[in-house]
Every structure is written in C-alpha cells, then in structure tokens.
Amino acid sequence: MRQARLAALALLALAGCAEVGKMIGSALEKPRLTFVSVTPQEADLEGVTLLVRYRVENPNSVGLEVATLDYQLDVDGKQALTGSQRSGLKLPIRGAADLDVPVRLRYAAVPDFLRAIFQKEQIAFQLSGTAGVQTPVGVLQVPFSASGKVPTPRLPHLSLAGATVHAVSFDGLSFEVALDVANPNAFPLPAGALAYALRLGDHQVLTAATQSLGTVAARGKGRVVVPVRVPFSAAAEAVGKLLRGGQTDVAVKGNASFGSVGLPVDLAGKLGR
C-alpha cells in the first residue's frame, strides 16, 4: 500500500514537472539572429575561409547557450559542402552576443570552378543552416542564412623572359632559359614545380624534365632560371645555326603545379644573337 502511494506521488511530481516545462517552453522566445558581415580569410589557391558573423539577441529572462551549428554552403547555386560545428556561445539574459561561423570553402568542391577562374571576377555563395540553442527545456533550432560574393583567385602567369647561350661547340650546347612567374593575387604563391619538355627548332631535346618553382610574394613576380646542357647529337641543327651567328627557336611545354592547382605551360622564344 505504501509503495503504491509513493508511485502515485512520483507520477504526480513528474506530471507537475512536465506542466512546468510546458509553461517555461511557452514563455520562451526564440533568439533572433541578425546577419552582420562576411569576411574572407586565409585565402590561397586552394580555397578561402569565410568568417560569417551574426548578432544573436536573447529576449528571455534566462541565459541561453548556442550549442551547435549545422549548415550548408552553396556556390553559384550548387551545393559545395555541408558541415556541423559546436559553438558554446553564451547568451546573457536579455542581452546579445556576436556569433562567428567560420566555413572553409575548398575550390575543388565548387562545380566548374576552373571555368569560373577564367570567366568570373567573383563567385556567389549562399550559407544556410540552423543554430541549436540550449534552453532549460531543450534545444531550440533557430534558422540562419547569409549570401554574398567573394573574388575568385587568379591563376599565376608564366612567361619566357629570355634564353641565353653559355657555350656552343661541336661538343654540344649549354644555355639557360629564364621564366618569369607573375602572381596577380593578394596572397603569396606557394612553391611549385614545373614538368616540361624542351624543343630546339624542330627537335625535342628534353623530355620529362622537372624544375622547382619558388614562392612568389602577393602581387609580385619571381624568376626561375633553367640550365640546359644538350649534346651535339641531339642539337646539331641548332648548334650549326648558332655557330653561324644565327638564332634558333626554343619552346617549353608542360605543366606547372602550385599545391593541387595546375596550369598548362606553352612558351616560345629565340635562342641566339
């Protein structure tokens, strides 16, 4: 009998708690998120971090906490990524706080991004999601969104600055090719590599050659000098022209890579006086 009374009292207490919870829940107002700004950060050839800031207002008489963030990022109308983060941002009683949502956009995830580099100065993005706000009666899901545009990175530009003969004889040909690397971006260009083949006149004299490319400052230019030594048997026609005081065509064709970003190289110039 005594156990039955205790069980009944427990049920009444639980029912009372549930009613109290409903009352508190009905009295709570959803926090309001207001978009403030989006700032591109940590930009490079591989991607950019978008720091999206919101002002979160808590109109309630109890403190709350932004516990989780779930979001989707669309670029040029196509989904690029989804993600989830923990926040821990405290919202004071009837107060406000800034909520920063950092989202790393990797350009490899953007459909047709290489085409966008050549055709667009900017790409449009749309960030949408929900903030999970912890309250005394559970988690409230508060939607948020933001949109804007970020500038696209520009591919480096390689040019043939010149070719200089060092030695020419019936033993062979020694010369160097100077390449300029221009970086049009507001961030430094990482070190890269050039894989190339080289032609003198109508004859290919080097295949599967490689050359390291140094870092280039933001909006700066760097130069790399490629030394070449070719035996007479591989460059007889070019050697003959140079020994007669003439010139020969020189061409460099291949691929330059900077991190995971590659671009074709097809350069031509003259070697000789």
C-alpha positions, 0 to 999 in steps of 0.5 A: 500500500505504501509503495503504491502511494509513493508511485502515485506521488512520483507520477504526480511530481513528474506530471507537475514537472512536465506542466512546468516545462510546458509553461517555461517552453511557452514563455520562451522566445526564440533568439533572433539572429541578425546577419552582420558581415562576411569576411574572407580569410586565409585565402590561397589557391586552394580555397578561402575561409569565410568568417560569417558573423551574426548578432544573436539577441536573447529576449528571455529572462534566462541565459541561453547557450548556442550549442551547435551549428549545422549548415550548408554552403552553396556556390553559384547555386550548387551545393559545395559542402555541408558541415556541423560545428559546436559553438558554446556561445553564451547568451546573457539574459536579455542581452546579445552576443556576436556569433562567428561561423567560420566555413572553409570553402575548398575550390575543388568542391565548387562545380566548374570552378576552373571555368569560373577562374577564367570567366568570373571576377567573383563567385556567389555563395549562399550559407544556410543552416540552423543554430541549436540553442540550449534552453532549460527545456531543450534545444531550440533550432533557430534558422540562419542564412547569409549570401554574398560574393567573394573574388575568385583567385587568379591563376599565376602567369608564366612567361619566357623572359629570355634564353641565353647561350653559355657555350656552343661547340661541336661538343654540344650546347649549354644555355639557360632559359629564364621564366618569369612567374607573375602572381596577380593575387593578394596572397603569396604563391606557394612553391611549385614545380614545373614538368616540361619538355624542351624543343630546339627548332624542330627537335625535342631535346628534353623530355620529362624534365622537372624544375622547382618553382619558388614562392612568389610574394602577393602581387609580385613576380619571381624568376626561375632560371633553367640550365640546359646542357644538350649534346651535339647529337641531339642539337646539331641543327641548332648548334650549326645555326648558332655557330653561324651567328644565327638564332634558333627557336626554343619552346617549353611545354608542360605543366606547372603545379602550385599545391593541387592547382595546375596550369598548362605551360606553352612558351616560345622564344629565340635562342641566339644573337 
